């Protein structure tokens, strides 16, 4: 029996533990650690808790669609998507809100908060001083490694799941990220990650920022040994199954199977490779090599590996109809995911790991349909619209440079000039919006005042949430679906085709495989901001510091 003094010390220690847990942000620690009936054992009513996961693998897939997964389920193997659907948690519709690209969506998934707070509204933002766009994560203070690109997570204003994984074990746990796209790789690595690598579009080297300190041997081997440039000439992408086995494919498509190559004479070959199924295979193999050689999940702490993939419509072929390529990309990705799952099984084991697959929206643009289909179309020139808007405002207020430029749906006013002329910005925005609303091809116009005050149509609340005031323009225009935008891109699209506006849903599926969660399907639409706190809850660590929504209440085993 404990002495009175020992009981007092024990009580003090218990109090300190409770206060520490609350300080860490684990206010709901009671349900978090509560054991299900299947986890209790012993005749004396004592309970045992499952061990904390030692490895979490995040698989982020740009363009992932629940429709394609459902269509191809019979063609998938047992250890890829079907493993997650049968044994894990399936959510068909994770909602990111309007106006989101893959970069911003990845930031929402990893931070648990919206662009208005996390600082990442999209892959590019507009510089009013230079009157040109720049990558949101551009940071000249951190030079590139294997690249001239200069990126860092400095613009990411809050912590991420990756950061919290490293913090939870005092920096002993490892966090690595690999993705074809630079900015997605950096968001997946976070501020505290050991490494974040992406594929350089000019050299084919796996590149990183000097912000991160580690260069795993698997990367060095690919950059100095058997390089991608030496392999790409002999690599091709062709159908992986018999043509008649692709479901819901018109007969004429089965007569002309695709074949894509990446020859050295093609200046865009690395760009094309990054968005292809073979590019996904490269990422998956690097991830598997990381698990094996770095002994992820086998070091007594929690490690994290985040991998980026792409199944968006392939734009580097000759035809607008790329359904066969898309289906084949899913089939090959299913095999890649199965190989990753098996690597985890052979490593720390699925009983000690959490694996999730999260989709992000596909790019909104697409190729124009052939003229023979008579689909209504038109041509919207932002450069011409800027000129006309400036002339209109000069006719009202006198000569001057009123408009700085256009980028990603926004017109930017010259605020410095407006201030010098003592002109009311909100009034100029309203006048500009009234003028732009009458232009051909414009179906809706909102000022930044409308957006922040939630007066921007049906999705006003979600649009306000996804708007970063520090980066947004003054007047937002929405262009008719089917219309081409001529000078909203830095360079021509493949085969000189301009991007065509197409309304794309900003919902994507999410799958989770964890030892403590029972198989379940969530039919309701789920806010994307709940994903980060849901994952950290399973890891028994605190949520990212800006995550404002509670985690999903999942059924336990």
Secondary structure, 3 states (H helix, E strand, C coil): CCCHHHHHHHHHHHHHHHHHHHHCCCCCHHHHHCCCHHHECCCCCCECCCCCCCEEEEEEEECCCHHHHHHHHHHCCCCCHHHHHHHCEEEEEEECCCCCCHHHHHHHHHHCCCHHHHCCCCCEEEECCCCEEEECCECCCCCEECCCCCECHHHCCCCCHHHHHHHHCCCCCCEEEECCCHHHHHHHHCCCCCEEEEECCCCCCEEEECCCCCCCHHHHHHHHCCCHHHHHCCCEEECCCCHHHCCCCCHHHHHCCCEEECCCCCCCHHHHHHCCHHHHHHHHHHHHHHHHHCCCCCCCCCEEEEEEEECCCCCCCCCCCCHHHHHHHHHHHHHHHHHHHHHHHHCCCHHHEEEEEEEECCCCCECCCCHHHCCCCCEECHHHHHHHHHHHHHHHHCCCCCEEEEECCEEEECHHHHHHCCCCHHHHHHHHHHHHCCCCCEEEEEEHHHHHCCCCCCCHHHHHHCCCCCCCCCEEEEECCCCEECCCCCCCCHHHCCCECCCCCCEEEEEEEECCECCEEECCCEECCHHHHHHHHHHCCCCCCCCCCCCCCCCEC
